[in-house]
């Protein structure tokens, strides 16, 4: 019997958790039904982060007095989830389901100044699969996609 596997059917769950805020927040979970390998998810996360940076710069160019006030957008779980969904529309959905998930991504949104005006959050990623810790917590800007062609 020949068994054909579909590599695109790799499911993923992304947990987005803000850290360092002065108030408690709940993590947000996104589910991806296909194309959930690290070589496919890491570029999405990096694109979402770049989109955040571009948005802040565009706002600051139009209204320079608002630049420090817009940096907080990248430090809130809900905002980060919306950036991810905007990068991959129709593929990511809010869900805490673990059904048939092969890869678990923990996206830590770190707010060094507690989420104050002028805070410039950074994002760190940790990847686990069912059997092992795949990637220890690392700043997303330091990740090279070529390392994750698995």
Helices and strands as residue ranges (DSSP letters): G 7-9, E 11-19, E 28-32, H 38-62, G 64-66, H 67-70, G 71-75, H 77-87, E 92-94, E 101-110, E 122-129, E 133-139, G 140-142, G 145-148
